Amino acid sequence: MYKLLSHNDLDGIGCGIVAKLAFGDDVNVRYNSVQMLNREVERFLEQGNTGTELIITDLSVDEENEIRIEEFIKKGGKVTLIDHHKTALHLNEYEWGNVTVEQEDGKLTSATSLLYAWLIGKGFLEPTRAADEFVELVRQYDTWEWEKNGNDKARRLNALFFMGSFDEFESKMLERLQSDGPFQFDPFEKQLLNMEDDKMARYIRKKRREMVQLEHEGLYAGVVHAESYHSELGNELGKENPHLDYIVILNMGGRKVSFRTIHNDVDVSEVAGTFGGGGHAKASGASMSKEAFASYVEAAFQKEPLREDARHTRYNLKESPFGTIYRAPEGDLYFVHPIENDRWGIERNGRAQDETFATFHDAEKFLKRERNVWLLNDDQFVKFLLDRLKKAEADS
């Protein structure tokens, strides 16, 4: 017999599905939050059932359970932990620890892909085309590789997972993955997913208008309250606000904090680690501790939401050789324009500022961080240029 303790997200449920493909009724699967795992592990080890092999996937144990696992193994028990988070790499010091962040080809791993390969390597499971494709979709979604590859099917698989119960998703996938054909959504699922995409787009549009900006420990964060679509929301907000180092998504009902970044030089697992959490470099989470509440909920409460940049402009364009105009909350106009020596300068209400910048993006980042500016629409841009021209003619 086997007992599998896994995470309660798509990658964690993927582990449960491939384990049931391999072991059938001989495996008991339980899905856990990060907070609940150690309690489940402790409960299992206290029972002392050495006839059941414990497999832990997509989550790591605390120091107390590391000691308990060692004692359990000395008594004849069997434990295997399979994870892909770099915050769990220290568990490779144990014989039962199997933590791999990257594959040999440099691609990031997922817990589902690691367990699938482990089961095949041990002779517990014969691969199928559908299972291969399912595991790869889970891996690409969990590592966010799907966006770089343009593989929207991975994102839609995660959406399908959240649209029903765990049991329903498991049942559908187990039947589908035993097929030798390709992994496909059925017509009804496609219709549901199209409706879900529309719902998600409306949700993200709403949350764009609610995000506030704050500085924390030398990094700039966008903070928003949201209960759904955390990965998609964090990614969209990050892309639309590249001046921010990371996005913080607060789920007050679940008492959780999610961290997302689009930048290669920012590691949000380190940010999450300061609040007792962890995860990946670009996607991590933590419980809503008192420290996290003070840092992001209380600190953001008195701040006004960021104003969005004007969309679909034809004239007020970023990096334009004619310059780009922004407005600050207090009403000041900031004009970013190219100057001599291939640098960029800033005018505030028509007066040149001392700071100059090597690139347009550096100038914009400075203004968005320090002045909370937003890009104006074309009508406001044309009015600014006409006023500027009239002033120049009057002064001549």
C-alpha positions, -999 to +999 in steps of 0.1 A: +000+000+000+010+036-006-001+069+009+004+100-012+004+135+004+004+162-023-004+199-028-039+211-036-030+229-069-029+216-105+007+202-101-002+186-068-034+170-082-014+159-112+008+139-089-023+122-074-036+113-109-004+097-121+000+079-088-035+064-093-026+055-128+003+035-114-011+020-082-049+021-087-067+012-055-034+005-037-028+042-031-046+065-007-042+102-019-048+133+002-043+168-010-031+195+014-024+231+017+011+242+026+000+248+062-017+214+066+010+191+052+032+189+083+003+180+104-007+152+080+029+139+079+031+139+117-002+120+120+009+093+095+043+088+112+028+086+147+007+057+135+039+038+128+024+018+098+056+006+082+037-015+058+025+016+039+050+036+019+046+074+023+052+095-008+052+133-005+050+154-036+051+192-045+055+201-008+084+200+017+084+191+054+096+211+084+127+202+105+106+183+131+092+160+104+127+155+089+137+140+122+105+119+125+110+106+089+145+095+098+132+076+129+104+060+109+128+047+083+151+032+110+120+012+121+116-002+086+093+024+071+096+037+036+093+074+026+100+092-007+097+130-011+096+144-046+096+182-050+108+209-074+110+240-053+145+254-047+136+262-011+135+224-006+169+215-020+183+209+014+162+178+016+185+161-009+208+155+020+185+126+030+182+094+011+144+099+009+147+134-006+144+138-043+143+176-052+151+186-087+146+222-099+158+218-135+159+190-160+191+180-177+180+200-208+177+232-186+139+231-185+122+237-152+106+207-135+072+202-119+063+177-092+040+159-117+068+155-142+092+142-116+068+117-101+058+105-136+094+099-145+100+082-112+071+059-115+081+049-151+117+044-140+106+021-111+085+001-135+052+011-118+037+028-148+037+024-186+035+058-204+008+067-229+007+095-254-022+112-235-004+109-201+028+123-216+010+153-230-010+158-198+022+158-177+039+182-200+009+206-199+010+205-161+047+212-161+044+241-186+016+257-166+033+253-132+066+268-145+048+294-165+066+281-196+033+279-215+033+316-221+068+317-236+058+287-258+024+301-267+008+269-253-025+282-242-038+246-237-018+244-205-035+275-191-069+261-201-061+228-183-056+248-151-088+267-157-107+234-161-092+221-129-106+250-109-141+247-125-151+215-107-143+193-077-110+174-072-128+141-076-145+151-108-113+163-124-094+132-112-121+109-126-121+126-160-083+127-163-078+091-152-101+079-179-086+102-205-049+094-197-052+057-204-058+064-241-032+060-267-045+090-285-036+127-279-048+146-248-079+167-258-107+187-242-141+175-252-166+199-269-185+208-238-152+215-219-141+238-247-174+258-245-170+261-207-134+272-211-144+299-236-169+313-211-143+311-183-118+330-204-143+359-208-150+359-171-113+360-163-107+389-187-135+409-170-120+401-135-085+412-145-098+444-160-115+452-127-085+444-106-062+466-127-081+496-113-076+485-077-039+479-075-018+502-052+020+507-052+043+506-022+079+501-014+090+472+008+125+464+018+140+483-012+117+467-038+086+481-054+054+460-052+020+463-067-006+452-041-041+439-050-068+420-032-081+390-052-094+355-046-092+341-082-069+338-111-038+346-091-012+334-117-029+351-146-036+382-127-001+385-114+014+380-148-009+406-165-003+432-138+034+426-140+036+429-177+015+461-177+036+476-148+072+466-155+085+493-132+072+472-103+096+445-090+068+421-081+030+418-076+014+409-042-020+392-043-039+392-010-065+366-003-081+377+030-106+349+031-080+323+027-054+343+047-028+338+020-003+361+002+008+352-033+039+368-049+045+370-087+072+386-108+080+388-145+117+398-138+146+375-140+166+395-114+138+393-087+133+361-067+100+362-049+107+330-031+131+351-010+104+377-004+080+349+006+107+333+028+107+364+050+071+356+060+077+319+064+066+309+029+085+298-002+081+285-037+096+294-071+117+324-081+088+339-101+058+325-082+057+320-044+033+323-015+030+326+023+004+326+050-011+359+061+011+364+091+010+395+113+042+407+095+027+401+061-006+419+071+014+449+084+036+450+053+010+448+026-025+452+040-020+480+065+007+497+045-015+497+013-048+507+030-043+545+029-029+546-006-048+554-038-049+529-066-025+534-095-040+551-125-037+530-157-018+542-187-040+553-216-045+524-240-044+522-278-026+556-283-014+565-317+006+597-309+015+597-273+038+567-276+065+554-254+100+560-266+087+584-293+114+608-307+087+635-302+085+628-265+059+612-242+036+630-218+025+617-183+004+632-155+010+628-117-018+626-091-011+662-080-017+674-116+019+680-127+028+671-163+060+652-170+075+652-205+100+625-213+120+632-244+154+624-260+182+648-254+219+650-265+243+621-261+216+595-266+201+602-232+166+609-221+155+640-201+124+649-181+105+682-180+082+689-151+055+715-161+079+728-188+110+730-166+139+706-173+148+684-144+184+677-133+181+639-137+189+623-171+187+587-180+204+562-203+171+548-216+135+558-219+125+528-197+148+541-170+132+575-171+097+560-171+106+537-142+118+566-122+086+586-128+063+557-121+081+548-089+087+582-075+057+602-089+030+576-096+025+590-131+003+575-159+004+579-197-020+604-211-043+598-241-038+613-275-061+643-271-042+654-240-009+648-258-019+670-288-032+697-264+001+696-246+021+700-278-001+729-290+002+747-257+040+741-259+041+755-294+020+786-285+043+793-256+074+790-278+059+814-303+050+839-276+085+838-261+101+843-295 
